Amino acid sequence: MSPEPLHILIIDDNPDDRAEIRRMLLSGSGRCYRFTEAQMGAQGIRLCRENTSHPPDCILLDYNLPDMDARKVLLGLCDGADLPPCPVVVVTGFEGNSGQHLLRLGAQDFIGKAWTTAASLTRVIENAIERFMLLTENRRVQQKLRENDEQLAALLAQLPLGVGLTDAQGRWLVTNSLLHRFVGDVVPSEGAKAGQQFKAWSEDGSALDPLQWPGAKALRGETVAGIDLLHTSESGVKTWTRISSAPFRNQTGEITGSICVVQDIDARKRVEEELRLTTERFQLALRDSSIVVFNQDLELRYTWVYNPSLGYESAALLGKRDVDILERPEDAAITEAIKTKVIRTGESDRQEVVIHWKGKDLYFDLLVEPLRDPGGAICGVTCAAVDITERKQTEVDLRQTRAKLGDQAEHLQKVVAARTAKLQTLVAELSHLSYAMVHDMRAPLRAVDGFITLLEQDDNPNSENLRRDYFRRIRGATRRMDQLIADSFNYVKILEQKLALEPVDLNELIPGLVESYPNLQPFKDNIQIKSPMPIVLGNGPALAQCFSNLLGNAVKFVNPDTKPRIRLWAEVRPPLENTTARPPQTAGARSTNESEPALHPQFDPPDPECTAEPKDMVRVWVEDNGIGIPQNSLRRVFGMFQRVSTRYEGTGIGLAIVFKLVERMGGRVGVESTEGKGSRFWVDLLLATKL
């Protein structure tokens, strides 16, 4: 299968040079080519920007063009980026390295017209394409590496532990901020101040050699789950830490460094020390505590109880088992199973247990220790139970509060996202409006300038009628520009204002428009309104402007020998499925080609603040017998400054205002039309009251 032809864009104002380039490429190799040509630099830049999804395979750029030189063309192609959208080869008429500086601006190569050949031109293009692909891939890989580094740094920064990676000499390669609290440039065991900053003790209480610390062992290939070390900062602050390390190996298994994790356990160590001191004072403090303390024999019968709970007296519990005093046998089975295990294993156990008592669940932190006789044999258990019901309830409340806060945060995120999207849409529309205003307002200004020029050049004293005609045309052009400004101002007000929605009776609104608007008076007998019309949810002034624009167009856009006939009716339709309209993307004065989006609005999920149950919709039809709309204009009829026919006065903003107002009221608008046979515009609005 033959390869796809290479697409070459030739930017050169000399047709002979362009023809010579085509000839050399077609004769220089067996490769097929497809050529696009531009005579000006601006034209070449525009061709590239219009085809960003399928740019040319290579651009051959003349060094000097009538409107700009190769440097400016490269800057325009790059548009602020490091590289243009495709490889560029500069064709210069000078000898030597005259195009060398253009390589720093994104060009891949340069050649001279006088000394290039078909073979060298073909080779330069192929090399430029290959070099451009390598540069593009290199930038993509570098960007991915930067993103990975940023993600790793962000992950390490959020960890509640100190984490680091060293090389084979113990020097840190990667660390997070928490690790920096405790270590210097190398792992503690390898540092010069190892014995000063950290201290560790073996089980017999002797100082542990730094060679036995986790970092040193990891560099020797051992994995250390954790050793407690006391860290002393330069300011003298002592902090207990737990350090774990493991060797880091490459693909061949060679140790290239170590992974170190440091955990601040100072708070836990202090709690343990406090617990030890508390235990020593336990007997003295017991009488003032709320802890239930008791002993049980091997048959789990109570032999001693202090500060009993559940309303019992100590004497009433002696000689009894849990099954005798608890309401539910299953609760007694759980507590006795814990104590039986301690007797069997000789190891203490601590668990949370639930006791159902008088209709409530009570939570206890139960600590069970083996009780030994003077000879060391287990003779029962000694237990301490703390009522933690209040804490458990607090935890439940805290979880519920966190869940509510999470829901509120999610809702706020949706609200922020929706408002951001609305703001972006508004900015885009205002940008488009400013572009379109400048574009369309130049036409009347050019007309005024042209007629004034003719007046200045006219020195014929007998051309009074001609001068009057020029003045009439100048006045018409200025009035058109004034109307353009007024309509544009109205459109901007629609974008900015917030429409309050309320029930609006179309039975009153539409007939009132026909009776009160001067441009509709001559044709009011030919405007048929089918009753009854429904009550819709909308904004009265906005709906009045919508339907006055539609009716005004209906009586205006008719053939001179045709009497307007307009018919209005409404029908109830199923609800839109949680959708709101967004404006059509027609480019207004920028574009009128067939590739523009469809005339009907597209739909996005609604604003979370406005989400409600779907409502039935009302579709109001406005049918006329006017000139109709050509099929190739249907796709842009609701865009800014779009005029279907130049035979009629207008600015092309009326239908854009209709679309925007209907959108702001949660509806949508569309049209069905055949050129020469009239049009049927429809407006979907929320139903407020059933027909």
Secondary structure as GFF3:
##gff-version 3
##sequence-region A 1 691
A	DSSP	beta_strand	6	11	.	.	.	ID=ss1
A	DSSP	alpha_helix	15	28	.	.	.	ID=ss2
A	DSSP	beta_strand	33	38	.	.	.	ID=ss3
A	DSSP	alpha_helix	41	50	.	.	.	ID=ss4
A	DSSP	beta_strand	58	62	.	.	.	ID=ss5
A	DSSP	alpha_helix	70	78	.	.	.	ID=ss6
A	DSSP	beta_strand	88	92	.	.	.	ID=ss7
A	DSSP	three_ten_helix	100	105	.	.	.	ID=ss8
A	DSSP	beta_strand	109	112	.	.	.	ID=ss9
A	DSSP	alpha_helix	118	158	.	.	.	ID=ss10
A	DSSP	beta_strand	162	167	.	.	.	ID=ss11
A	DSSP	beta_strand	172	175	.	.	.	ID=ss12
A	DSSP	alpha_helix	177	180	.	.	.	ID=ss13
A	DSSP	three_ten_helix	188	190	.	.	.	ID=ss14
A	DSSP	alpha_helix	194	197	.	.	.	ID=ss15
A	DSSP	beta_strand	198	199	.	.	.	ID=ss16
A	DSSP	three_ten_helix	210	212	.	.	.	ID=ss17
A	DSSP	alpha_helix	214	219	.	.	.	ID=ss18
A	DSSP	beta_strand	224	232	.	.	.	ID=ss19
A	DSSP	beta_strand	238	249	.	.	.	ID=ss20
A	DSSP	beta_strand	255	264	.	.	.	ID=ss21
A	DSSP	alpha_helix	266	280	.	.	.	ID=ss22
A	DSSP	alpha_helix	282	285	.	.	.	ID=ss23
A	DSSP	three_ten_helix	286	288	.	.	.	ID=ss24
A	DSSP	beta_strand	292	297	.	.	.	ID=ss25
A	DSSP	beta_strand	302	306	.	.	.	ID=ss26
A	DSSP	alpha_helix	314	317	.	.	.	ID=ss27
A	DSSP	alpha_helix	322	325	.	.	.	ID=ss28
A	DSSP	alpha_helix	329	345	.	.	.	ID=ss29
A	DSSP	beta_strand	349	357	.	.	.	ID=ss30
A	DSSP	beta_strand	360	372	.	.	.	ID=ss31
A	DSSP	beta_strand	378	387	.	.	.	ID=ss32
A	DSSP	alpha_helix	389	457	.	.	.	ID=ss33
A	DSSP	alpha_helix	464	496	.	.	.	ID=ss34
A	DSSP	beta_strand	502	505	.	.	.	ID=ss35
A	DSSP	alpha_helix	506	516	.	.	.	ID=ss36
A	DSSP	three_ten_helix	518	526	.	.	.	ID=ss37
A	DSSP	beta_strand	527	529	.	.	.	ID=ss38
A	DSSP	beta_strand	535	538	.	.	.	ID=ss39
A	DSSP	alpha_helix	540	556	.	.	.	ID=ss40
A	DSSP	beta_strand	566	573	.	.	.	ID=ss41
A	DSSP	beta_strand	580	582	.	.	.	ID=ss42
A	DSSP	three_ten_helix	588	590	.	.	.	ID=ss43
A	DSSP	beta_strand	602	604	.	.	.	ID=ss44
A	DSSP	three_ten_helix	608	610	.	.	.	ID=ss45
A	DSSP	beta_strand	617	624	.	.	.	ID=ss46
A	DSSP	three_ten_helix	631	636	.	.	.	ID=ss47
A	DSSP	alpha_helix	654	664	.	.	.	ID=ss48
A	DSSP	beta_strand	668	673	.	.	.	ID=ss49
A	DSSP	beta_strand	679	689	.	.	.	ID=ss50
###
